[in-house]
C-alpha cells in the first residue's frame, strides 16, 4: 500500500520545483529556502494541510497518546519485578546522597558564574554609556565651534 497519495506527491514536487527556481520561501521568516530537505519538508506539511495521505512528522505518533492497554502492560511489568535487597537499597541511598551533593555544588557554581556574567555585563554597559556621553560632548563641541566659525565668516563678509 502506498505511503503517499498522488496529490501529496504533486505538492512535494511543486515545492521542489519552486526551490530549484528560488521562489520557495519559509513560512515564518519568509526567507528563501536553499535546502532540498527543507523544501521536501515544506511540501509534506502543505500536503498534510490539504488533507493528502502523508505519514505524521517524525516524533509525533498517529494517535498522539499511548493506548490504555499499553499503559496497563507497562505498569504490570514494573510491579512484577522483584524488589532489591536492603543492602542494595542502602548502597543506592548513599549514591543518591552523593549525587544530590554534587548537584547542589553545581547549582551554586552556576549561580556564581551567572552573577559574574551579569556584573561584567553591567560594567560593559557602563563603559559604553560613558563612551556615548563622551561622543555626544565632542560632537556638541564640534557643532558649537563650527557655528562660531560660520558666524565669524558672516561678520567678515558683512564688513567687507
Secondary structure, 3 states (H helix, E strand, C coil): CCCCCHHHHHHHHHHHHHHHHCCCECCCCCCECCCHHHHHHHHHHHHHHHCCCCCCCCCCCCCCCCCHHHHHHHHHHHHCCCCCCHHHHHHHHHHHHHHHHHHHHHHHHHHHHHHHHHHHHHHHHHHHHHHHHHHHHHHHHHHHHHHHHHHHHHHHHHHC
